[in-house]
Amino acid sequence: MRARQTQGFLRKRSKTYKVPRRPFEKERMDAEMKLLGEYGLRNKREIWRVQYLLSKTRSAARQLLTLDEKDPKRLFEGSCLIRRLHRLGVLDSDKAELDHVLSLKINDFLERRLQTQVFQLGLAKSVHHARVLIRQRHISVGRQVVNVPSFMVRTESQGHTDFASKSPFGRGRPGRVKRRSMASKAGGEEAGSDEE
């Protein structure tokens, strides 16, 4: 008997990024290449995805700023937006107004990526090494192993980012090559003691 399929595949997927209107604009391309190298991103789509998130956030703040200061929608949704940005660590805790949301830059979001955080904590030698460690499941946030380099680390989770418990870099058993070299050393020592 076939298992009942869920209807999840019928849901329309919304766009997560927006391509530039002018694809070969030199200044923009140079700025994107600089960001790619600085944060160790895989491709331009990762930049465009963060830009899309930033533009959505800023447009929501801009929309709320058009309303009256005492408007219940502005008070409620504005505080929710600011609280979410504080939790992500994108906005400083002393900046609690909608005007500060408009001054956000793409670097504020890229700094909160797990890949960048792992490098800044000193767990990796470079941002590229950090990406490899994350993809190979060596990094955990709290007790959860995270293998997504673009994972946005919240401020409360920042102190709990470390090597996974099962990782050879953490408290796990040694890796395949280390185990093989240890076995060959042990075998060599036994052969040396037999000859004596």
C-alpha positions as CSV (number, residue, x, y, z in Angstrom):
1,M,0.0,0.0,0.0
2,R,1.4,3.4,-1.0
3,A,1.9,6.0,1.7
4,R,-0.4,9.0,1.5
5,Q,1.4,11.9,-0.2
6,T,1.2,15.3,1.5
7,Q,0.2,18.4,-0.5
8,G,3.4,20.2,0.2
9,F,4.6,20.0,-3.4
10,L,1.6,21.9,-4.6
11,R,2.5,25.1,-2.7
12,K,3.8,27.9,-4.9
13,R,7.4,28.7,-4.1
14,S,8.1,32.4,-3.8
15,K,11.2,34.0,-5.1
16,T,14.1,34.2,-2.6
17,Y,16.3,36.6,-4.7
18,K,16.0,39.2,-7.4
19,V,18.5,39.5,-10.3
20,P,19.9,42.9,-11.0
21,R,18.2,45.0,-13.7
22,R,21.4,45.8,-15.5
23,P,23.5,42.6,-15.5
24,F,26.8,44.1,-16.7
25,E,27.1,47.2,-14.6
26,K,30.8,47.5,-13.7
27,E,30.6,49.2,-10.3
28,R,28.0,46.8,-9.0
29,M,29.9,43.7,-10.4
30,D,33.1,44.9,-8.7
31,A,31.3,45.5,-5.4
32,E,29.7,42.0,-5.6
33,M,33.1,40.4,-6.3
34,K,34.5,42.1,-3.3
35,L,31.7,40.8,-1.1
36,L,32.1,37.3,-2.5
37,G,35.8,37.2,-1.5
38,E,35.3,38.9,1.9
39,Y,32.6,36.6,3.1
40,G,33.5,33.5,1.2
41,L,30.2,33.2,-0.7
42,R,29.6,30.5,-3.3
43,N,28.0,32.7,-6.0
44,K,26.3,36.0,-6.7
45,R,22.9,34.5,-5.9
46,E,23.8,34.4,-2.2
47,I,24.4,38.1,-2.4
48,W,21.2,38.7,-4.3
49,R,19.2,36.7,-1.7
50,V,20.5,38.8,1.2
51,Q,19.9,42.0,-0.8
52,Y,16.3,40.8,-1.4
53,L,15.8,40.2,2.3
54,L,17.3,43.7,3.1
55,S,15.0,45.4,0.6
56,K,11.9,43.6,1.9
57,T,12.9,44.7,5.5
58,R,13.6,48.3,4.5
59,S,10.4,48.6,2.4
60,A,8.3,47.3,5.4
61,A,9.9,49.9,7.6
62,R,9.4,52.6,5.0
63,Q,5.7,51.6,4.7
64,L,5.3,51.8,8.5
65,L,7.0,55.2,8.6
66,T,4.3,56.7,6.3
67,L,1.7,55.9,9.0
68,D,0.9,58.2,12.0
69,E,3.1,57.7,15.0
70,K,0.2,56.7,17.2
71,D,-1.2,54.3,14.6
72,P,-1.8,50.8,16.2
73,K,-0.4,49.1,13.1
74,R,2.8,51.1,13.2
75,L,3.3,50.5,16.9
76,F,2.6,46.8,16.7
77,E,4.3,45.8,13.5
78,G,7.2,48.3,14.0
79,S,8.0,46.8,17.4
80,C,7.8,43.3,15.9
81,L,10.2,44.2,13.1
82,I,12.7,45.9,15.4
83,R,12.5,43.0,17.9
84,R,13.2,40.5,15.1
85,L,16.2,42.5,13.9
86,H,17.5,42.7,17.5
87,R,17.2,39.0,17.9
88,L,19.1,38.4,14.7
89,G,21.8,40.8,15.8
90,V,21.5,42.9,12.7
91,L,20.4,45.9,14.6
92,D,22.1,47.1,17.8
93,S,20.0,47.0,21.0
94,D,20.3,50.8,21.6
95,K,18.8,51.5,18.1
96,A,15.1,50.9,18.7
97,E,13.5,53.2,16.0
98,L,12.3,52.5,12.5
99,D,14.6,55.1,11.1
100,H,17.6,52.9,12.1
101,V,16.1,50.1,9.9
102,L,16.5,52.2,6.8
103,S,20.2,52.7,7.5
104,L,21.0,48.9,7.4
105,K,23.5,47.7,4.9
106,I,24.0,44.3,3.3
107,N,27.2,43.8,5.4
108,D,25.0,43.8,8.6
109,F,23.2,40.7,7.4
110,L,26.3,39.0,6.0
111,E,28.1,39.4,9.4
112,R,25.4,37.3,11.0
113,R,25.9,34.3,8.7
114,L,27.1,31.1,10.4
115,Q,30.1,31.0,8.0
116,T,31.3,34.4,9.1
117,Q,30.6,33.7,12.8
118,V,32.7,30.5,12.7
119,F,35.6,32.4,11.2
120,Q,35.4,35.3,13.7
121,L,35.2,32.9,16.6
122,G,38.6,31.4,15.5
123,L,37.2,27.9,14.8
124,A,38.4,28.1,11.2
125,K,41.6,29.5,9.5
126,S,39.6,31.4,6.8
127,V,36.0,32.0,5.7
128,H,36.5,29.3,3.0
129,H,37.7,26.8,5.7
130,A,34.7,27.8,7.8
131,R,32.4,26.9,4.9
132,V,34.0,23.5,4.5
133,L,33.7,22.8,8.2
134,I,30.0,23.7,8.2
135,R,29.2,21.6,5.2
136,Q,31.1,18.6,6.6
137,R,29.0,18.8,9.8
138,H,31.7,19.8,12.2
139,I,29.8,22.9,13.6
140,S,26.9,22.9,16.0
141,V,24.8,25.8,17.2
142,G,23.6,24.8,20.7
143,R,23.0,21.0,20.5
144,Q,22.0,21.1,16.8
145,V,24.5,20.3,14.1
146,V,24.1,22.9,11.4
147,N,25.4,22.3,7.9
148,V,24.0,25.4,6.2
149,P,26.7,28.2,5.8
150,S,24.0,30.9,5.3
151,F,22.3,30.0,8.6
152,M,21.6,33.3,10.5
153,V,23.0,33.1,14.0
154,R,20.8,34.8,16.6
155,T,22.3,36.7,19.4
156,E,21.3,34.2,22.1
157,S,22.9,31.3,20.0
158,Q,26.1,33.2,19.4
159,G,27.8,31.9,22.5
160,H,26.8,28.3,21.8
161,T,28.5,28.0,18.4
162,D,31.2,25.4,18.7
163,F,32.5,22.2,17.2
164,A,29.9,19.4,17.2
165,S,30.2,16.7,19.9
166,K,30.7,13.9,17.4
167,S,33.2,15.9,15.3
168,P,36.9,14.9,15.5
169,F,37.7,18.6,16.1
170,G,35.3,18.5,19.2
171,R,35.1,15.5,21.5
172,G,34.3,12.9,18.9
173,R,36.4,10.0,17.8
174,P,39.4,10.6,15.5
175,G,38.8,10.8,11.8
176,R,39.4,8.0,9.3
177,V,43.0,8.9,8.3
178,K,44.0,9.5,12.0
179,R,42.6,6.1,13.0
180,R,44.5,4.4,10.1
181,S,47.8,6.1,11.1
182,M,47.3,5.2,14.7
183,A,46.6,1.5,13.7
184,S,49.7,1.4,11.5
185,K,51.9,2.9,14.4
186,A,50.5,0.3,16.8
187,G,51.2,-2.4,14.3
188,G,54.7,-1.1,13.7
189,E,55.5,-1.0,17.4
190,E,54.3,-4.6,17.9
191,A,56.5,-5.8,15.0
192,G,59.4,-3.9,16.5
193,S,58.9,-5.5,20.0
194,D,58.7,-9.0,18.4
195,E,62.1,-8.6,16.7
196,E,63.7,-7.7,20.0
